[in-house]
Every structure is written in C-alpha cells, then in structure tokens.
Amino acid sequence: MVALTVEPMAALRVRPTAEPAAYPACTTVEPMAAQTVEPMAAQTAGPMAAQTAAQTAGPMAAQTAGPMAAQTEAPSTQQPALARLIGIGIEEFARDYWGQQALLTPAGTAGDRGFGDLLDADAVDELVSERGLRTPFLRVARDGSTIGDSSFTAPGGVGATIGDQVSDDSLVRLFAEGATMVLQALHRVWPPVLAFCQRLAVDLGHPVQANAYVTPPQNQGFSNHYDVHDVFVLQISGEKRWVIHAPVHPAPLRHQPWTDRRRAVQRRATEEPIIDTVLRPGDALYLPRGFLHAATALGGVSTHLTLGVHSWTRYGLAEQLLQLALRAVADDPEARASLPLGVDLSEPGSLVEDLELIRGRLITALQEAEPASLASVLAPLTRSSQRAAPIGPLRQLRTADELTELTPLLVRPYLACSLSERADGGLTVSSRAGEVIVAAGERDAFVSWWHAGGGTTGDLGADLARMLVLTGLAVTG
C-alpha cells in the first residue's frame, strides 16, 4: 500500500442508508478452471496479532465526521459478506477506502440485521463455560495490558486435568473487577463466525480471522496502538467509544508492530483525533492497518467482534520474487564460485568485482521471472492461510458407503484448488484438502464435475465418486 496522507477530518465517511444486501445462509465458491492457479497478491500471513484496543477516555467529545459523501453505487450482492459490512458499492470501497481510510457504516446502512446472528451474550457464556476452551483461545486484559493465564485457567477435573482450561469461576470475578475478555480465533471455534469469515475471505481475496472483545462498563482493555492488519469492527451489544488517530507508520508490515514506535504512538494519541465516535449495536467500522485506535465501553457491557484481514502485500510479492531469483542464481556456476583467496570482507574495494557480477545475475533473474512461476510459489501460501469448509468425518464415511447413481455430490467450498497435468495424462489436484491424483481414464468426468460445481455419482463413476468423498473434495448436496 502506498503511503497514506490523512486529510483533517476526512477519514470518517458516514454513509446514507442503502438497500439491504442479501446474505445467503449457505454459499459456495465456484471451482476454478482446470490447470489454473487462483489469483492472489502475496505475503505469508504471520501469527495472529492483538487487535482493537480500549482506552480510558477523557470527557466525551462530540462525534466528528467528515463531509457526507454521495452514494455513487448500490451495495453489491456478489460479495455478500463484504457488502453486509460496508453499505456501499464494492468498487467504491475498493477505490476510496481499502487500505487508505476508515469507513463508518451505521446500523441499517447495509441492512437491518445487526450482527447478533454471528455472536451474542449467550454464545459468549457458552464458549467460556461449556466448550472447554484453552489458552490462547482466551486472553484477559486489564488496565491496558494482558494478565497472566494462571489468573483465569484451571484443570477441568477428572478426565480433563489439563491446567490451561478456561475457568468460568475466575472469569466471573475478573469481569466484575473490570477485566476485558478477549475470545481469540473465533473463526476456528464458533460456527457462525467461521462461516462468515470464510465467505468474507473470498470476497476480499485476503485471509480473515476473528476475535471478540467483551468489556465491562467504563473500562478499557488495551492502550492506544495500531494493528499490522486491517480490521472490521462489528458492534454486537452495548456501546463503545472509539477514538482514531492518523498513522505514525502507514501500512505497517507484520514485522513492524506498534511497540517499535511506542513513543511516536503515544505522542500521536495526544493530538486531535480524526475520528471520535460511539459504536452502537449493528454499527461497523473499517480501519486500515496502521491507524491508531482506542476504545472505552460506555454505560453497560460492550461486546464487539473484530475481523482481522491479513492483507497480501506488494512487499510479500517482492519477498517471493527474490526467492525465485535466488533459486535461479543458484543454478549459475559463476554465482556459486568462491570469492578470491585472501579476500578481506571488511574492505569495500575487494568486493567491487564480485558485487557487480552477482548484482547483474540477480537483476537478470528478476527480469526473467514469469508470472506462472511466481503463482506456483504463491498458491501454497494462499491454501495454507485458511481452511476449506468444515466436513464431518463420520458423515463423509457414511456418504461413501451409501453412494447410489443419483447421490448428489458438490465441490467442497473454499478448497483453493489448482490442477496440474501429469505425464500419464492424469491430473494432480492440489487443495486445502491435500493432494489427490485423478487417473487419466477418470479425467474427463472429473473436469466436467469440477467445472459444473457438482454432479451425481453416476456422472463421476462409483470409484471416482468414492475417492472424492473420502479425500474431502466432494460433499453431499
């Protein structure tokens, strides 16, 4: 992302009400064409980072908003998860907001559903008291910092003596004392959030994770900071005041956390904010990476869901391109040659000749790199960044045993597949379910099924259908 210049008070755009965007309860991803790799940018998403923060705020300031922008596009239903969060056209969001400036979407702008279908108070109680959560799926913060795991974990009793399980008794006490509960990686443990994040990742083309922050009245969870990934903040219940400041380091990378610029962050937090607003149930706030933010719960328990978007970046593309170039240079005997006998590596003059040679080889390798070669490196990265749609092992086994000619079989959603030719005429199918070999004699049936997004056992043949079910590529309709 290019450097961001934030104009005073222009970062917040309050959108006019738009028609509700449809959001199907169940969605599928169209299978990609044979012998192609899904397009993507590049950067391996790193470990999950801490997300939105909370701050003890001074006297409540009036909500600050920039000029109301005209609605130029209708919300899209082709990217239903994203449309639900922004209430404006996808092209407008991509052009004017993505990675550039914040966007506030008040409740009702993108429909009147709110976000209670993704998470609510009962779900939070169930997660921390009945699901056997272990750290790090829960963190607890107080006075701007996380507290030790031992303060809220305990063994689970007979048959579950592992000591890092969440203790609901401890959480009752800590929450009453003003601590914030942070439910991490909900995209892995709570089905409604999992389904939404998978759909949103397809809409965005970038990996998505989810955390929830549950904060007692008038309390903060973390001090002012910025994230190294974009976030969508979805207010679930209660109210929370958000104070946003311009970046001190626009578009930070994974290895450039706010703690490396702690003093600059602290100074910027004393300046006039570009956004000072209160999020209420159903409101959504998009913040690009690098924007400083802090939040305080007001008047009651506040719960918000933070969807973290781990953007593929041009820098990540450069990293992979350099690796390709280095592999190419490694095939050059002159580039592998030893430096002269008696070389003094601390003397710049002794490196000139060899530096010119190796620099020339690298430049040539970079210029000759083909998009197909780069895509072949990037495809495994995008596959490893998310999981395919969940499947039940018992259901898959039962389906395989009960196949009939008319059994409907669909391509499993979110596989991120690529197909490659084999010397014997068959195909190698690489996906989030692993690598599968399709024999030459079954190739045409598989490709037809793949392009159609599904078919029946009769279309595939019994042996191929059973193999696709047992390898997780096919699910019943």
Buried (B, 14 or more C-beta within 10 A) or exposed (E): BEEBEBEEBBBBBBBEEBEBBEBEEEBBBEBBEBEBBBEBBBBBBEEBBBBBBBBEBEEEEEEBBBEEBEBEEBBBBEBBBBBBBBBBBBEBBEEBBBBBBBBBBBBBBBBEBBBBEBBBBEBBEEBBBEBEBBBEBBBBBBBBEBBEBEBBBBEBEEEEEEEBBBBBEBBEEBBEEBBBBBBBBBBBBBEBBBBBBBBBBBBBBBBBBBBBBBBBBBBBBBBBBBBBBBBBBBBBBBBBBBBBBBBBBBBBBBEBBBEEBBEBBEEBBEEEBBBBBBBBBBBBBBBBBBBBBBBBBBEEBBBBBBBBBBBBBBBBBEEBBBEBBEEBBEEBEEBEEEEEEEEEEEEEEBBEEBEEBBEEBBEBBBEEBEEEBBBBBBBBBBBEBBBBBBBEEEEBEEBBEEBEEEBEBBBBBBBBBBBBEEEEEBBEBBBBBEEBEBBEEBBEBBBEBBBEEBBBBBBBBEEBBBBBBBBBBBBBE
